[in-house]
Amino acid sequence: MTITVTHPGVRLLAPALDTLADVVAGDWTTAARLCANKLRDPAAAELALDDASVHAGVIRNLPQTYRYHVHHRLLVVDEHPAVLAAALDLHMRLWLGAWDALEQVVPNGNEPLPGWSPIQLLRIRSEHQLPGGWARRPYALTSLYLAPPAAKLAHQVLAELECVPTLRPCAVPAGPALVHVA
């Protein structure tokens, strides 16, 4: 299947597929790279996420390459719509501060070490974030209405892909994206 997303800011969505590939392969450090502009020291956050993945029992593999390309205002994805939906959902959650979503994406690996909990991912985010990056409390997420354009656009395209009407669609810079599945 081919999904075509048309929007002037479509380049903001391209990292979503690479992030999903990395996380499915067991690389949680991709969250720190994606959200680097909200972190005091992205390298330190990467180390903390890598350590957390070991404690969670994540097994690292080579990342799968998803087929997509960006051309001007078009993102063309040659994958099943569910793959793009999973990528956009993860992308949006990471931008909103829900780093515990990393654990929900990774396939089962080894047994987690005693004491492991997904809240540790949220604590890592809180410890490494810049002031004003996200709410300081672990489970307090950024509102979609205050989120960066990448999260808003991902949410809008995700709603289009899943044919879910949003009660109050948030404004996407440069207008809504057009989504075509063939």
C-alpha positions in Angstrom: 0.0 0.0 0.0 1.1 3.6 -0.6 0.1 6.5 1.7 0.7 10.0 0.4 0.6 12.9 2.9 0.6 16.4 1.4 1.5 19.3 3.6 4.2 22.1 3.6 5.5 20.8 6.9 5.6 17.1 5.9 9.3 16.9 6.6 8.4 17.1 10.3 6.8 13.7 10.0 9.7 11.9 8.3 11.6 11.1 11.5 8.6 9.3 12.8 9.3 6.2 10.7 13.0 6.2 11.6 12.1 6.6 15.3 9.7 3.6 15.1 12.3 1.5 13.4 14.9 2.3 16.1 12.5 1.6 19.0 11.2 -1.6 17.6 14.9 -2.6 17.2 15.4 -1.9 20.9 17.1 1.5 20.7 15.4 3.8 23.2 18.0 6.5 22.8 16.2 7.7 19.7 13.7 9.6 22.0 16.6 11.8 23.3 17.7 12.5 19.7 14.2 13.3 18.6 13.5 15.7 21.5 17.1 17.1 21.8 15.9 20.7 21.7 13.9 20.1 25.0 16.8 18.5 26.9 19.7 20.0 28.9 22.2 17.4 27.8 20.8 15.0 25.1 23.9 12.8 25.3 23.3 12.2 29.0 19.6 11.5 28.4 20.7 8.9 25.7 22.9 7.2 28.2 20.1 7.1 30.8 17.7 5.7 28.2 20.2 3.1 27.1 20.7 2.0 30.7 16.9 1.9 31.2 16.5 -0.4 28.2 18.9 -2.8 29.7 17.0 -2.8 33.0 13.8 -3.3 31.1 15.2 -6.4 29.4 15.1 -5.0 25.9 17.1 -6.9 23.3 18.8 -4.8 20.6 18.5 -5.8 16.9 19.3 -4.2 13.6 16.6 -1.7 12.8 14.2 -2.4 9.9 14.2 0.2 7.2 10.7 1.4 6.3 10.1 2.5 2.7 9.3 6.2 2.5 10.6 9.4 0.8 10.0 13.1 1.1 9.7 15.3 -1.9 8.9 19.0 -1.4 5.4 18.9 0.2 4.8 15.1 -0.1 5.6 12.2 2.2 5.1 9.0 0.3 5.1 5.9 2.5 5.2 2.4 0.9 4.0 0.5 3.9 0.8 -0.7 5.5 -1.2 2.2 7.0 -0.8 0.6 10.4 2.9 1.1 10.3 2.6 4.8 9.6 -0.1 5.0 12.3 2.2 3.4 14.9 5.0 5.7 13.9 2.9 8.8 14.1 1.4 7.7 17.4 4.9 7.1 18.9 6.2 10.4 17.4 3.3 12.4 18.9 3.6 10.7 22.3 7.4 11.4 22.6 6.9 15.1 21.7 4.1 15.3 24.3 6.5 13.8 27.0 5.0 10.3 27.2 8.3 8.6 27.0 6.8 5.5 28.7 5.4 4.7 25.2 8.9 3.4 24.4 8.2 0.3 26.4 4.8 -0.3 24.7 6.4 -0.5 21.2 9.4 -2.8 22.0 8.7 -6.5 21.3 9.2 -8.8 24.3 12.8 -9.5 25.2 14.4 -10.7 28.4 12.8 -10.5 31.8 13.1 -7.0 33.3 15.4 -6.6 36.3 13.6 -6.5 39.6 12.3 -3.1 40.4 11.9 -2.0 36.7 8.9 0.1 36.0 8.0 2.2 32.9 7.7 5.3 35.2 11.5 5.3 35.2 11.3 6.5 31.5 9.2 9.4 32.6 11.6 10.2 35.4 14.5 10.2 32.9 12.6 12.7 30.8 12.0 14.9 33.9 15.6 14.7 35.1 17.1 15.7 31.7 14.5 18.2 30.4 15.1 21.9 30.0 12.9 24.2 32.2 9.6 24.6 30.5 10.3 21.6 28.2 7.5 19.5 29.6 5.6 19.5 32.9 7.9 18.5 35.8 5.7 15.7 37.1 6.2 12.4 35.3 2.6 11.7 34.2 1.8 15.3 33.3 2.0 15.6 29.6 2.1 18.7 27.3 -1.3 19.6 25.9 -1.6 18.9 22.2 -2.7 22.5 21.8 0.6 23.6 23.2 2.7 21.0 21.5 5.3 21.6 18.7 4.0 21.6 15.1 5.5 18.1 14.6 3.1 16.6 17.2 0.1 18.5 16.0 0.7 17.4 12.4 1.2 13.8 13.5 -2.0 13.9 15.4 -4.0 15.3 12.5 -2.6 12.7 10.0 -3.1 9.9 12.5 -6.8 10.9 12.8 -7.1 10.9 9.0 -5.5 7.5 8.7 -7.6 6.0 11.4 -10.8 7.8 10.1 -11.4 9.1 13.6 -13.1 12.4 13.8 -11.5 14.6 16.4 -13.8 16.5 18.7 -11.8 19.7 18.7 -9.1 19.5 16.0 -6.1 21.6 17.0 -4.8 24.1 14.4 -2.0 22.7 12.3 0.4 25.4 11.0 -0.2 25.9 7.2 -3.5 24.1 7.4 -4.5 20.4 7.6 -2.6 17.8 5.7 -4.2 15.8 2.9 -3.9 12.0 3.3 -4.4 9.6 0.5 -4.2 5.8 0.8 -3.9 3.7 -2.3 
